[in-house]
Amino acid sequence: MTKKSRKASLLIVDDEPDMCWALVTLLKKSGRRMKTACNGRDALKLLRHDHFSLVFLDAKLPDIDGLELARRIRGMDLTTRVVMISGFYYRDDSVIQQALAESLISGFVSKPFLHEEIIRTLDVILAS
């Protein structure tokens, strides 16, 4: 683990409290500081007051589309990486491929996911 990744702060944005809990529980062992938000409004509020190296972002939120929120996050801080997590889209969907090509998102994980997928995605993105 690099010095940079040890200091990385994570934001988890998902409207399902169980998904936030699962990701926090899974990533707790990494020693990273984590916060959660259940909607886009709360996520933007947190992002205005704190820097996050990586955001795990649900594609479908009650108040804003995940890709639109990713666009806003990138507009606020180009260093913040966004990983889209979705049960709605798939990696080969054209909208996801376009978001990856434009660097709107840095990664994508389908729901349901394996724990190893989340850990591997986190390590790869923070190492790049």
N, C-alpha and C positions, 0 to 999 in steps of 0.2 A: 504494500500500500504506500502510495506516495505522500509526501508532506501535503501537497495540494489537496488530495482526496480526503485526508484526515480532517482537514479544516472545512470541508464542504458542508454547507447547510442545505437541508432538503425541505421542500414544501410539497405536501400531498394534497391534491384537490380532487375530491370525489363526493358526490351527493349521497353515497351510501356509507353511513358511519361504520358498518362492518368492514368495508373495503379500506377505509382509512386506518382502522384498528389493525387489520391484517398487514398492511404495508408497514405501519409503525413497528409492529411486533417483529416482523421479518427483518427490518433494517436496524432495529435497536442495537443489535450486536456490533454494528459497524462503528458505533461511538459517535455518530454524526448527530448534530442538533437538528431536530425535526419539528415542524409545525404542520397543522392540518387546517383545511378550509372546506366547507360543505357546498360552497357556491362561488361563482366568479367574483361577485362583489366583495366577499370576505377575502378572497385570494388577492385581489388588487389592493385592498387595504393593507394586508400584510406585506405585499411587495413594495408598497410606497414607503414603509418604515423599516424595512430590513432587506438585506441582500441574501438571495438564495442561489447557490451554485446550480441546483437542479430542481426542476418541478416535475413531479409525476402528475399528469393531468388527465382526468377522465374526458372522453370526447363529448359526452352529452351531460350537460349540467342544467339545472332548472331555470337559470336566469340568463345564460349565454352559451353559445356553441363553443366547444372546446378549442376548435381551430381559431375562432375569433379571439378567444382569450389568449391563446398562444401568440397571436399577432400582437396583441396589446402588451403582453409580457416582453416580447422581443423589442417592441417600441420603447419600453421603459429601460431595458438593460440588455444590451447585445451579448453580455457575458453569461447571462442566465440560460442554461440549457433546458429544453422541454422534452419530456418523453410522454407521448400520448399512450394512454392505456384505454382500450376499448373492447367492448363486446358487440359494438355496432359496426365498426369498420374492421377490415382485415388489411394486413400488410400490403397485399397486392391491389387494393382499391386505388383507383386513379387519384382520388383526393388525398390519400395518404402519401402516395408516390410523389405527387406534386409538392406537398408540404415538406417532405424530406429533401426533394431537389432544390427547393427554395431556402433550405435551412431554417424554415419556420419551426420545425421540430427536429430534434437530434436523434430520436429513436422512436420505436413503436413496439408495444407489447399487446398481444391479444388477450382478452379475458375469455375463459379462465386461463391463468398462467401458472407455470411451475415456479416455485420459489427460486430455483437456479436461474431462471430467465431474468428475474428482477435483479438479483445480485450481479449477474454477468453484465446486464445492461448498465447498471450503475457504475461498475468498475471500468467498463470500456469507455463510456462517455466521459467520466471524470478524468481518465488517463489521457484522453485526446486533447 
